[in-house]
Amino acid sequence: MGMAKLAESAFLNCEAQPQPLLDGQPELPIDLVHLSRQTFGDHDLERELLELFDAQAAQCAERLRAPARVGDGDWRIGLAHTIKGSARAVGAFGVGNAAEAYEQALRDERSSAGEKRDQLDAAIKSARAAIAHLLGRAV
């Protein structure tokens, strides 16, 4: 999809209104109204931020899949904290919330940290698929 077509699309239109979610319907992976507000409706900037977040999320997911080792909790906490902030900035609130849960599980040294990591990985995959769709890329 070309830049002009992307700018005209309903996906990245600052006039777009959030669609109400039906009971039981999952939250959309990217809040496009939030993203548009963050960029003051600048479609080129929206695209650039989505591309940057997509690259960062891919790198994060790869690092998260590395086998856990004794003593690597600090860098994992830092990684979760970083992706949490980036995700929330672009409106990927599911990723941000999953990263926060993983970060907290690591800080509290809970046995659920592995499960929280898997949930974060799934949220990243969902957000990246949505970004690929928005930017007209194959998944």
N, C-alpha and C positions, 0 to 999 in steps of 0.2 A: 504494500500500500504506500503510495507516494506521500510526501509531506503534506501537500495541499489536501489530499483526500483524508489523511489522518486528522488534520486540523478541522475539517468539516464534519468529521464523524461525530455521532452522538456520544461515543465513548469518551472523548476528550473535549467536550463542549462545555464551557463554563456556565452555560444556561441549563445544562442537564440537571435534573432534579433526582435525588435519591429515590429509588423505587422501594416502596414498602415491602418488607419481607413477609411472606405468609408464615403462619405458625409452622414450625418444624423445618422451614427452608433455611439452608445454611447462609451465613453472612457472605457477601461477595468478597473475593480475595483482595480487591483493590477498591478503595472508596474514591471514585473519580471526582466527586464533588469536592472532597477534601484536597485532593491533588490539585485541582483547578484553583482552589482558594490559595493554596501554598504558592502557586506560580502566577497568581493574578491573571489567570486565563491565558498565559503565554504557552501556546501549544508546542512550540519548539522546545521550550524548557521542560514541559511535561514529558515529552518524548525522551529528552536527554536524561532526566531524572529516573524515568523508568528503565532506560538502558543501563544507567549506572547501578541502580538498585539490583537489577537482574544479574549483572556481573558479580556484584558483591554477594548476593544471595547464593549464586552458584558456588563461589569460592567458600562461603560459610558452610554450605551443605557438604561439600567435599571434606572440609576439615572436621566437621562433626562426625563423619563416618569413620574417621581414623580410630583404631582401637584405643580404648581408654587405658591410660597408664597411671600408676601411682604417682601423684605429684603434679598431674597436668590440670588439676582443678582450676587454678588461677587463670591460665590462658583460656580455658573453656568458659569461665565466668566472663572474662573480658570479651570473648567472641560473642557470647549471648547478649551481653550488654550493648555492644556495638550494633549488632543486627537489629536489636529491639528499637534503638533510636532511629536508625535508617528506615526501618519498616514503617514506623509511625509517621515519619516525615512525609512519606509518599502515600500514606493511606492504606498500607498493608497491615491493618490492625490485627488480623488473625495471626500473622507472623510475629508482630510485636508482642501480643499476649502470650503466645507459645514460648517466645524467647524469654519473656519475664518469668514464666513458670519454670522453665529450665534453669535459668539463672538462680532463682530462689531455691530450687531443689538442690543445686550444687552448693550454694552458700550454707544451707542447712544440713548438708551431707545426708540427704534423704535417699532411701533405697529406690525411690521413684524417679531418680534422675535419668535413668536409661529410658524409661517410658516417656518422660518429658522431652528428651532428646528426639525420640522417634516422632512425637507429635510436632515438634518444631520442624523436623525434616519434611513431614507431610504438608505442613502449612507453607513451607518454602516452595515445595513442588507445585502446590495449588496456585500460589501467587505467580510463580514463573510461567505457568501455563496460561494464566490470565494475561500476563504481560506479552507473551508471545502472540496471543490472539489479538490484543490491542495494537501491537506493532506490525501485525500482518506477517508473522513468521510461522514457519512450520514448527510443530511441537515435537 
